[in-house]
Amino acid sequence: MDFWAEGLITCVANLASVLLRAGHAQLALERYRESVEISGQRGDVAAQAANMAKIALVLAFRSDLTGAIKVGRGALDMLAATGAWGRQGALSYSLASVYLSLGELRLAVESLEACLVLRRRARDKVGLAEALYKLGVCFVEIGYTAQALDHLQQSLALSQELGDTLGQALSLSQVMC
């Protein structure tokens, strides 16, 4: 991809971010969609998927959770071809949050389990600790005590290794319940 095309994609996506921060969600969505289109025309699958993920987050923010899931899944499918494990893991984690908002625990667990695999491949210990924690909380909700304890203990161990005191406190608070 040429320098100008990459710059255009970045500028349009940055404009969308500024619009979103200024409270103009609809205009931000339009710019993110424009960035997805430009990325697609230029063959930049990673940028296209990244901007689709941003659209999914804006839709979730606007309470269009079904739309957020549809766009997020599309972005995941695109990212699968790129080998961008870290991005896929982050998006799987975000989708799990949307599923939890909808009360879809089973789908949240599936998304978090996929997230664990992806974050392990990416060697993302911080993301892995977060996913283990959230999966442990889901298992608490479902009533799977042994699985919950296992995931929360793994999260605690990683948080200790990373020096993440908030992660340690969160994991311990769930283990103590």
N, C-alpha and C positions, 0 to 999 in steps of 0.2 A: 504494500500500500504506500502511496506517495505521502510526502510530508504534509501537503496542503489538505489532503483528505483526512488524515489523522488529526490535524489541527481543527478542522471543521467539526468533526465528531466530538472532540474534546470540548470545544467552545459551546456547541449546542447543549451538550450534557451539563456543562458548568452553568449555563444560563438557566437550565431547568432547575438545578439545585438552588440557585439564588432565588428564583421565582417561588419555589416551594418554601424556602425559609422566610420569604416575605408574605407568606400566606396565600399565594395564588396557585392552589393545587391544580386547578383545571389547566391553566397556562403551562405549568410544569409538566403535566401529563402530555400536552401537545408537543412540547420541546423534546421530552424523552422519546415519544413516538417518532418524531422527526429524526432523532439520533439513531434509533433502531433502523429506520428506513435507509438512512445514509450509510450506516455500517453494513447493512445487507447488500446495498449496491456496490460497496467497495470490497465485499468479501471478508470483512473483519468479523468473524463469528464470535470471538471473545467479547468485543465491544458491543455487538448486537445483544448477546446474552446478558451482559452486565447492565445494559440499559433496560432490557426487559425486566430484570430483577428489580431495578429501581421503580419501574412502572408498577410492579406487583406490590412493592412497599407502599407506594402512594395510594394504590387502590385499597390496601388493607387499612391505611390511615383514614381513608374516606369511608370505611365500613363496607366496602364492596369486597367481602372476603371470598366469595365465589369467584369473582373476577381475578382477585389476587392469586388464588390457587391456580387458576387456568393459565395465567401469564407466567407464574413462577414455574410451573411444570414444563411449560414450553422452553423457558430459559434453561432449566436443568437438562432437558433433552439436547439442546444446542451445546451446552457446556460439556456434555458427555463425550462429544467428538474431539474436544480440545485437550483433554487430559488435565484440565485445571482443577485438580482435586480440592484445593483450598476454597476456591470460589464455589464449587459444587457443595462442599460441606457447609459453608456459610449460608448458602441458599436453602439447603435442606433444613438447616436449623431454623431459618426464618419461616419456612413453610410449616414446620412443626408448631411454631408459635401461633400461626394462623389457624391451624387445625385445633389447637387447644382453645382458641377463642370461640371456635364453633362447637366446642364440646366433643370433638371427634378424637377421643383418646387413642383408639386403635390406630388411626391414620397418623397421629402425632408420634406414637411409638415407632411405627414403621419408618417415618421420616427421620426420626432421631437415630434409629439403628443404622440407616443409610449414612447419616451424618457421621457416626462413629467410624465407619469404614473409610469414608472419604477423608476425614481429618487425620486418621492414622496414616493413610497413604501420603498425605501432605506433610506429615510430621508436625502437625499443629497442636502442640501440647496445651496451649491456652484454650483453643477451641474444643479440644477433646475433653478437657476438664469441665467446660461449660455444658457440653452435650451429655456427659456422664451424669452431671448433677441434674439436668432437666429430665433425663430419662429416669433417673432414680425417683424424682418427684412424681413423674407419671405412674411409675410402678407403685408408689405409695397410694396414689389415688385409686388405682385399680385393685389394690389389696394384695399385690404380689410382694410380700415383705422380704423374702429372701433375695429376689432380684433387686429390689429397691436398695437393700442394705449393701449388696455387692457393688452396685453402680455408685452409690454415695461414698463408699469406702475408697473406691478407685479415684473418684473425683477429689476426695480429701487428700489422698496420697499425692496426686499430681499437683494439687494446689499448694501443698507443703513443699514439694520439690521446686515449684516455681516461685515460692515466697509470696503467694497470693493470699493475703490474710482475709480478704472478703470472701473469696472462694472457700477457704477453710471454714469460716464462720457459717456460711450458708450450708455447706455439707454437714457440719456438726449439728446445726440446728435441726436438720431433717433426721439425722441419725438418732438424736436424743428424743425425738417424738415417739 
